[in-house]
Amino acid sequence: MPLRFACPRGHQWEGAVPVGCPAGACPVCGAAGAVIPQLELDDAIAARPAVPTPAPSVPDLTAGEAPAIERPLLLDRDIRKPTRRWRSVVGVTLALALIAAVIYFAVHGRRNRERDACISRGNNSYNRKEYDRAVGEFSEAIRIDPHCAEAFVNRAAAHLGRGDDPQAIADSTRAIELDPTLALAYVNRGAAYLGQGNFDQALADCTRALELDPRQALAYANRAAAHVSKGDAEKAIEDCTQALRLERDNARAYAIRGMARLDKGEPRPALEDFDEAIRRDASLPFAHAGRGAVHYTLGDNPSALRDLGRAIELDPNEIGPYIRRSAIFLQAGDNDRAIEDCTRVLERKPTTAEAYWNRSLAYAAKGDARRAEADHKKALELNPALDRP
């Protein structure tokens, strides 16, 4: 059997020699070798450490530093932990944003529905000519949504309906600030300026409205009224005709065109326009007043009195019908009723020269020279042209 040999320097080798023969020289250092007993050989083999499996080379580390791969699980967890933490943060942020959006749209959706309900009720009240109630509904809509231009425009229209021109101007101006492209806001403000006698500003607002929306029939009608007030009958007729092309049943356009034609000395065409206006809307006071003026011009005093009386019923604060009716009363010799109508005018507008003039004539017809002279003097102070032929 093969034997195991060793030299004094510790080199070992195997070989087979006959029993009793020398072991031979060490193949490494040439020293004499000796046979290792079998028991000692078994113990050496058992005690010899196993040759380790070669490991990947790693760079030398300075003293005290742990190898970079000493605890791979911990290192792996350290790498993933920030990622998982940021993913959690992003997820929570998105969830909160979604919740906030749901709450925002739920709250604002409810507010918008409440606002729109107020506007709808206000519009219904306005159409029934319940202007105070309409103002209240539109005010509530504005309280819910202070940036709703539509609510300001509609409240301006309600203010116009009850004769509050300053508030109509304020609301229209606010609507324009919120939405400068809202043509109806300029239309309403133009109507309010018209009511205040600011005809140039009325013209400017109506023109701006038509620049924004050329199909605004009401803007043409209001601009025509401003032209009538400034004595430009031709432009008024042109604007009214355009308004009627856009809106054939626009009673206001018919009435304003009738006024322009009356100013031009065309009573018959004017009468036709006033008839059309009243047929479409019998609640227009100035249409009745205009038709009454045409009847007076044509010498039909009974028809004139009927129309002027109806105009006064519809709008007791309008002074024009009172002055025209006082003239008819003067012609009929009804001086007391003439004085009564002129006095009502002066209570409403103390600077109306025509009312002083007609009342002075009525006092003179009654033989009251002192009052007649006082009214005559006051009339000429306000309008010297009344004494000219």
Solvent accessible surface area in square Angstrom, and as a share of the most:
residue,aa,sasa,rsa
1,M,169,0.76
2,P,89,0.56
3,L,52,0.26
4,R,54,0.20
5,F,2,0.01
6,A,26,0.20
7,C,9,0.05
8,P,117,0.73
9,R,183,0.67
10,G,52,0.50
11,H,62,0.28
12,Q,90,0.40
13,W,39,0.14
14,E,113,0.51
15,G,25,0.24
16,A,81,0.63
17,V,49,0.28
18,P,92,0.58
19,V,159,0.91
20,G,79,0.76
21,C,61,0.37
22,P,113,0.71
23,A,19,0.15
24,G,40,0.38
25,A,67,0.52
26,C,4,0.02
27,P,97,0.61
28,V,106,0.61
29,C,43,0.26
30,G,48,0.46
31,A,32,0.25
32,A,80,0.62
33,G,15,0.14
34,A,63,0.49
35,V,69,0.40
36,I,21,0.11
37,P,80,0.50
38,Q,94,0.42
39,L,136,0.68
40,E,99,0.44
41,L,24,0.12
42,D,69,0.36
43,D,86,0.44
44,A,45,0.35
45,I,91,0.46
46,A,88,0.68
47,A,82,0.64
48,R,163,0.59
49,P,111,0.70
50,A,94,0.73
51,V,139,0.80
52,P,112,0.70
53,T,120,0.70
54,P,126,0.79
55,A,82,0.64
56,P,118,0.74
57,S,112,0.73
58,V,99,0.57
59,P,106,0.67
60,D,143,0.74
61,L,82,0.41
62,T,93,0.54
63,A,108,0.83
64,G,89,0.85
65,E,103,0.46
66,A,69,0.53
67,P,68,0.43
68,A,83,0.65
69,I,122,0.62
70,E,100,0.45
71,R,146,0.53
72,P,80,0.51
73,L,151,0.75
74,L,42,0.21
75,L,86,0.43
76,D,63,0.32
77,R,136,0.50
78,D,90,0.47
79,I,115,0.59
80,R,135,0.49
81,K,113,0.48
82,P,52,0.33
83,T,63,0.37
84,R,119,0.43
85,R,122,0.45
86,W,162,0.57
87,R,172,0.63
88,S,67,0.44
89,V,72,0.41
90,V,80,0.46
91,G,39,0.37
92,V,90,0.52
93,T,77,0.45
94,L,116,0.58
95,A,47,0.37
96,L,111,0.55
97,A,56,0.43
98,L,119,0.59
99,I,92,0.47
100,A,56,0.44
101,A,40,0.31
102,V,91,0.53
103,I,99,0.50
104,Y,116,0.44
105,F,140,0.58
106,A,61,0.47
107,V,48,0.28
108,H,64,0.29
109,G,21,0.20
110,R,113,0.41
111,R,111,0.41
112,N,60,0.31
113,R,159,0.58
114,E,72,0.32
115,R,45,0.16
116,D,69,0.36
117,A,40,0.31
118,C,5,0.03
119,I,8,0.04
120,S,58,0.37
121,R,115,0.42
122,G,0,0.00
123,N,55,0.28
124,N,75,0.39
125,S,2,0.01
126,Y,79,0.30
127,N,112,0.58
128,R,135,0.49
129,K,120,0.51
130,E,62,0.28
131,Y,46,0.17
132,D,98,0.51
133,R,149,0.54
134,A,0,0.00
135,V,17,0.10
136,G,41,0.39
137,E,34,0.15
138,F,1,0.01
139,S,37,0.24
140,E,62,0.28
141,A,0,0.00
142,I,20,0.10
143,R,164,0.60
144,I,24,0.12
145,D,31,0.16
146,P,71,0.44
147,H,129,0.58
148,C,13,0.08
149,A,17,0.13
150,E,88,0.39
151,A,0,0.00
152,F,18,0.07
153,V,4,0.02
154,N,24,0.12
155,R,44,0.16
156,A,0,0.00
157,A,19,0.15
158,A,0,0.00
159,H,7,0.03
160,L,44,0.22
161,G,33,0.32
162,R,108,0.40
163,G,58,0.56
164,D,41,0.21
165,D,25,0.13
166,P,82,0.52
167,Q,84,0.37
168,A,0,0.00
169,I,27,0.14
170,A,53,0.41
171,D,6,0.03
172,S,0,0.00
173,T,44,0.26
174,R,84,0.31
175,A,0,0.00
176,I,21,0.11
177,E,109,0.49
178,L,47,0.23
179,D,46,0.24
180,P,78,0.49
181,T,96,0.56
182,L,51,0.25
183,A,10,0.08
184,L,67,0.33
185,A,0,0.00
186,Y,22,0.08
187,V,0,0.00
188,N,9,0.04
189,R,37,0.13
190,G,0,0.00
191,A,23,0.18
192,A,0,0.00
193,Y,35,0.13
194,L,26,0.13
195,G,55,0.53
196,Q,92,0.41
197,G,38,0.36
198,N,63,0.32
199,F,62,0.26
200,D,94,0.49
201,Q,61,0.27
202,A,1,0.00
203,L,32,0.16
204,A,53,0.41
205,D,4,0.02
206,C,0,0.00
207,T,49,0.29
208,R,96,0.35
209,A,0,0.00
210,L,16,0.08
211,E,110,0.50
212,L,52,0.26
213,D,48,0.25
214,P,85,0.53
215,R,170,0.62
216,Q,36,0.16
217,A,5,0.04
218,L,67,0.33
219,A,0,0.00
220,Y,30,0.11
221,A,0,0.00
222,N,3,0.02
223,R,48,0.17
224,A,0,0.00
225,A,15,0.11
226,A,0,0.00
227,H,22,0.10
228,V,18,0.11
229,S,57,0.37
230,K,103,0.44
231,G,67,0.64
232,D,47,0.24
233,A,16,0.13
234,E,102,0.46
235,K,108,0.46
236,A,0,0.00
237,I,27,0.14
238,E,119,0.53
239,D,8,0.04
240,C,0,0.00
241,T,37,0.21
242,Q,50,0.22
243,A,0,0.00
244,L,3,0.02
245,R,170,0.62
246,L,42,0.21
247,E,86,0.39
248,R,156,0.57
249,D,97,0.50
250,N,12,0.06
251,A,11,0.08
252,R,64,0.23
253,A,0,0.00
254,Y,5,0.02
255,A,0,0.00
256,I,3,0.01
257,R,31,0.11
258,G,0,0.00
259,M,66,0.29
260,A,0,0.00
261,R,51,0.18
262,L,32,0.16
263,D,95,0.49
264,K,82,0.35
265,G,57,0.55
266,E,58,0.26
267,P,30,0.19
268,R,152,0.55
269,P,46,0.29
270,A,0,0.00
271,L,30,0.15
272,E,115,0.51
273,D,4,0.02
274,F,0,0.00
275,D,59,0.31
276,E,53,0.24
277,A,0,0.00
278,I,20,0.10
279,R,165,0.60
280,R,66,0.24
281,D,48,0.25
282,A,58,0.45
283,S,41,0.27
284,L,28,0.14
285,P,33,0.21
286,F,51,0.21
287,A,0,0.00
288,H,13,0.06
289,A,16,0.12
290,G,9,0.09
291,R,50,0.18
292,G,0,0.00
293,A,2,0.01
294,V,0,0.00
295,H,28,0.13
296,Y,60,0.23
297,T,82,0.48
298,L,63,0.31
299,G,59,0.56
300,D,54,0.28
301,N,42,0.22
302,P,85,0.54
303,S,14,0.09
304,A,0,0.00
305,L,58,0.29
306,R,161,0.59
307,D,9,0.05
308,L,0,0.00
309,G,16,0.15
310,R,98,0.36
311,A,1,0.01
312,I,17,0.09
313,E,121,0.54
314,L,54,0.27
315,D,46,0.24
316,P,65,0.41
317,N,110,0.57
318,E,83,0.37
319,I,35,0.18
320,G,28,0.26
321,P,3,0.02
322,Y,5,0.02
323,I,31,0.16
324,R,101,0.37
325,R,36,0.13
326,S,0,0.00
327,A,25,0.20
328,I,2,0.01
329,F,10,0.04
330,L,38,0.19
331,Q,120,0.53
332,A,79,0.61
333,G,50,0.48
334,D,43,0.22
335,N,29,0.15
336,D,88,0.46
337,R,124,0.45
338,A,0,0.00
339,I,24,0.12
340,E,82,0.37
341,D,2,0.01
342,C,0,0.00
343,T,43,0.25
344,R,82,0.30
345,V,0,0.00
346,L,17,0.09
347,E,125,0.56
348,R,97,0.36
349,K,104,0.44
350,P,82,0.51
351,T,86,0.50
352,T,10,0.06
353,A,6,0.05
354,E,71,0.32
355,A,0,0.00
356,Y,28,0.11
357,W,54,0.19
358,N,18,0.09
359,R,40,0.15
360,S,4,0.03
361,L,81,0.40
362,A,0,0.00
363,Y,24,0.09
364,A,59,0.46
365,A,69,0.54
366,K,108,0.46
367,G,63,0.60
368,D,42,0.22
369,A,77,0.59
370,R,174,0.64
371,R,116,0.42
372,A,11,0.08
373,E,126,0.57
374,A,59,0.46
375,D,10,0.05
376,H,67,0.30
377,K,131,0.56
378,K,78,0.33
379,A,0,0.00
380,L,43,0.21
381,E,109,0.49
382,L,65,0.33
383,N,46,0.24
384,P,84,0.53
385,A,44,0.34
386,L,45,0.23
387,D,86,0.44
388,R,168,0.61
389,P,183,1.15
